Amino acid sequence: MLIAMAALILWAGGYAVLCAVKPFAPCRRCSGLGAVERFGKPKMCPRCRGRKLRLRVGRRAHNAWRRTHQAGTR
């Protein structure tokens, strides 16, 4: 049990560092290409809108927490 908790804390810390250093990741839907094939034709990826990158979930959560904290401490 203790090893599992230590592994979880280590993973969460590593992910937090990754979100701080590299907040954007390749889009999962288009694999960072910016386009998907629909009905045999290439179209702009609807998830990333052709930008090829997406904001990581951890970074999105951090930004939301920061906005909420700033709004509450004005």
VENWOQUI-V398808 format. One record per helix or strand. SS is the DSSP state (hx for helix, st for strand). FROM is the first residue (numbers start at 0). TO is the last residue. If there is no record, write none. Layout:
BEGIN
ss = <SS:SS>
from = <FROM:FROM>
to = <TO:TO>
END
This chain:
BEGIN
ss = <hx:st:st:st:st:hx>
from = <1:23:34:40:52:56>
to = <20:25:37:43:54:71>
END
